[in-house]
Amino acid sequence: MKKKKSLSLLKKKAWKLFSLWVRLRFSTYGGTVVCVTCGALIHYKDAQAGHFFPKSRGLVYYFHEKNVHVQCVGCNMFRGEQAKINYTIFMQEKYGMGIVNELETLAPIKYYRSDYELLIAEYKERLKQLDRLHNPIK
């Protein structure tokens, strides 16, 4: 009998697919993306999927599509307060003035095996759709 993957392995796999989708969904045909906090043009492979509200605040923020966007490594890891200010401006311009409040008041959630499996299947499919958009002659 095949051993089931641990929840942590499923979470890692779901994050890998989700992160790739975040970085690819706004990429150009050549793979260039724009950091939402500083405007730097970078290749999606060099970019990160950065959280507005950090993952440490709970799973409700981990895979939330309005909470995770393309960032350069510098903004996601090192630029601190200025990056947070710029990210806030981006969020308000993209989603409206109430987005920070909306995200801040999300109720905590718990992910089960089936939730991770659904995320994995969903983002595999979304990545296939992006691939078809970027490479229509397949």
PyMOL commands that set and color helices and strands:
alter all, ss='L'
color gray80, all
select helices_A, chain A and resi 7-25+44-46+55-57+59-62+73-78+80-95+99-104+113-134
alter helices_A, ss='H'
color red, helices_A
select strands_A, chain A and resi 32-34+41-43+48-51+68-71
alter strands_A, ss='S'
color yellow, strands_A
deselect
rebuild
show_as cartoon
